[in-house]
Amino acid sequence: MLYTEWNWDDALAVRYEDGHENGLEEGIEQGLEKGREEGRFNEKLEIARNLLAEGSTPEFVRKITGLDIETIEKL
């Protein structure tokens, strides 16, 4: 399409398409990061459960995992 053939609707369609692609990429990246964070948290919970099962104190588990005492006590 030649420059002279462009109209406002064409320009908006291209801009929308670019914005949609960028938004989609950002959404995917945010979703992946959230999944990674949830995975790290779940791994900490599993480590905490194992430490508690072996007789570790909640304070020691907090030191190792970084979880707060309230979360550890709920396990």
LINLIN-V35476 format. One record per residue. SS is DSSP state (@ for helix, = for strand, . for the rest). PSI is psi in radians with two decimals (999 if undefined). NEAR is the number of other C-alpha atoms within 8 Angstrom. Layout:
SS | PSI | NEAR
SS | PSI | NEAR
This chain:
. | 2.26 | 4
. | 2.73 | 5
@ | -0.67 | 5
@ | -0.30 | 4
@ | -0.21 | 6
. | 2.51 | 9
. | 3.10 | 6
@ | -0.71 | 6
@ | -0.70 | 6
@ | -0.74 | 8
@ | -0.75 | 9
@ | -0.67 | 8
@ | -0.75 | 8
@ | -0.78 | 8
@ | -0.72 | 8
@ | -0.78 | 8
@ | -0.77 | 8
@ | -0.78 | 8
@ | -0.68 | 8
@ | -0.78 | 8
@ | -0.77 | 8
@ | -0.74 | 8
@ | -0.69 | 8
@ | -0.78 | 8
@ | -0.75 | 8
@ | -0.71 | 8
@ | -0.73 | 8
@ | -0.78 | 8
@ | -0.73 | 8
@ | -0.69 | 8
@ | -0.72 | 8
@ | -0.75 | 8
@ | -0.73 | 8
@ | -0.72 | 8
@ | -0.71 | 8
@ | -0.76 | 8
@ | -0.77 | 8
@ | -0.68 | 8
@ | -0.76 | 8
@ | -0.74 | 8
@ | -0.79 | 8
@ | -0.62 | 8
@ | -0.70 | 8
@ | -0.71 | 10
@ | -0.74 | 8
@ | -0.75 | 8
@ | -0.76 | 9
@ | -0.77 | 11
@ | -0.76 | 9
@ | -0.73 | 8
@ | -0.76 | 10
@ | -0.69 | 11
@ | -0.49 | 7
. | 0.03 | 6
. | 0.20 | 6
. | 2.63 | 9
. | 2.68 | 7
@ | -0.61 | 10
@ | -0.71 | 7
@ | -0.76 | 8
@ | -0.72 | 15
@ | -0.75 | 12
@ | -0.71 | 8
@ | -0.76 | 6
@ | -0.45 | 9
. | 0.03 | 7
. | 2.69 | 10
. | 2.74 | 7
@ | -0.66 | 9
@ | -0.76 | 6
@ | -0.75 | 8
@ | -0.73 | 12
@ | -0.43 | 7
@ | -0.28 | 5
. | 999 | 5
